[in-house]
Amino acid sequence: MSDDFLGERKNALENAFFRKQEAKQIDKMREKLHGENTKAGLADASGMTDDHVLEHLVELGLTGETVSALALVPLVEVAWADGAVQQKEREAIMKAAEGKGFAPDSPSGHLLESWLEHDPGQALFHAWNDYVNALSEVLKPEQRANLKSQIVGFARAVAASAGGFLGIKTVSKEEEAALDKIGAAFDKRPSKSK
């Protein structure tokens, strides 16, 4: 083998390596830009300015188009509290979504369907909790109390929709615990230093 052949091969390998590294860097830059655009869209759609909360929402796949689904997280949390979403709970949540103007074929509608099909886990509730805490910083106490009452009331209606045996014990202990957790999100005093 000649030194020229080995030199050409070495150069080709180096060039391939550097093209691969450049492609990785370009992908990282695109990902970062997408995340920043998504965060900006979320901020515009929600009015939220807390970077920590916005980043958490982006990590969960929420966008400006789907952030409205965040309002339904407490209902989803209660529906999954006992390990499965009952048909009547699903119907109650879909009715609430329709009342909020969600179209089934919208991005928010698809996201909600996904949450009802597959338990979104506690990460979603934690993001909602962060959202409520950040929102509480800008609400007056009576506004926060009204919002809490409304959301806990809707969540309780979803919990009761599946009913119990002969109308007895319509809300399970797991659903009661979820309702308590939802209400507690509004009772926390948000810290001003984040």
N, C-alpha and C positions, 0 to 999 in steps of 0.2 A: 504494500500500500504506500502511496506517496504521501508526503507531508501536506501537499495541497488538498488531497481528498480529506484527510483528517482535519485540516484547518477549516475546510468548507463545512464539514459535518458539525464541527464544534460551533461554528458561527450559526448554522441553522438551528442547532439545539438551543443556543443562547437566545436567538431571536424568538424562537417558539416560547421559551420560558418567559421572556419579557412581554410578549404579546399576551400570554396567559395572565401575568401579573397585572398588566394594564387593564385587561378585561375585568379582572376581579375588582380593581379600583373603580372602574367605571360603574360596575354593578353596585358597589357600595355607595358611590355618589348618587346614583339613581334612587337607591333605596332610601338614602337619607333625605333626598329632595322630595320623594313621595311622602315620607313620614312628616316632613315639615309642611308640605301642601295639605296633607290630611289633617294635621294638627291645626293649621290655619282655617281649614274648612269647618272643623269642629268648633273652633273658637267663634267663627262667624255665626254658625247655626245655633249654638247654645248660649252665646254670650259669656261663656266661661273664659277666664283669663289665667287660671292657675295652671302653670306648666306641668306640674306633677300629675294633676288630674287628667289633663289633656293627653299626656304621654301614656298614662294608664289606659285611657279609652282607645288610643291608637293601637296599643298592644293587643287589645281585645278585638280589633278589626272594625271598630266603629268609624264612621265617616260623617261628614256633614249631612249626607243624605239619610243616614241611619240613626243619628243621635236621638231623634225623637222617640225611638224605641226604648231608650233609657227610662222613660217615664213608666214603662210597663214592667220593669225589672222586679219591683216588689210583688206584682201579681204572679210573675213566673216563679219567684222564690217561694211563695206560699203554695203554688200548685205542685212544686217538686218536693215540698217539705216532707211528705210521707213516702217519698221514693218513686212516685209515678204521677203523671198528670191524668186525672180522670176526664172523661169526655165532657161532663158538665162544667168542669173547671176550664177546659179548653174553650168551650162555647162562651163562657162568661168573659174570658180574656179576649177572645176575638170580637165580642160585642163591645167591650171597652175600647179596643183598638179602633174599631169602626167608628165609635163615638168620638174618638180623637182625630178622625180623618185619615186613618191608615187605609190605604188601598192594598188589597191582598197581593197585587202584582208589583207593589213598590219595593224598593230596597229594604225599607223598614218592615214591611209585611213579610218579606222573605226571611229576614233576620229573626223576627218573632216566631215564624213557623219553625225555624231551626231550633230556637230555644225551647219550643214546646215538644219537639221531636226528640231532642237529645239534651239531657241535663247540662246546662252551661257551667255548672260548678260554682264554687264560691268566689272565683276571681271576678265574675260578673257582678255579684252582689257587693264585693269590696270596692269595685270601681264605682258602682252606684252610690255606695256609702261615702266615698271620697267626694263624689259629685254633690251629694246633699250637704256635706260639711262645707264645701267651698261655696255653694249656693247660700247656705245659712249666713255666711259672712256679709252678704248684701241684702238679706231680708230683715225686715223689722220683726220683732218677736211675735206680734199678732199675725203677720204674714206666714211666718214659719209654723205657728200653731195651726193656722187654717190649712196650710199645705199638708202638714202631718195628719190632721184629721181626715182630709180628703183621701190621701193615699192609703192610710191605714184602713179607712172605711171601704175603699174599693178592694183592698187585699182581703179584708174580712168577708166581703161579699163573695169573692172567688173561693175562699176557704169553705164557706157555708154552702156554696152551690152544689157541691157533690153530695151534700146531705149526710145524714147518719142513718142508723137503723131506726125506722119509724119516726124520723125527725128528732131522735134523741142523740145528744152528743154530736151535733153537726160539724163542729170544728175539732179536729184531732189535737192531741197534746203537741205533736210535731208542728202543726200549723199554728197553734197558739205561740209556741216558741219562736217561730218565724215572724209572726205578727209583733211580738215583743221586740225582736231584733230590728224590725223595720221602724217601729216607733222610737227605739233608742237612737237610731241614726239622727233623728231630729233633736234629740235632747242633749247631744254633745255640744259643748262649747267649742267652736272652731278656734284653733290657734292662729294668731295673726302672723306668726313667723314660720314660713314654710320654705 
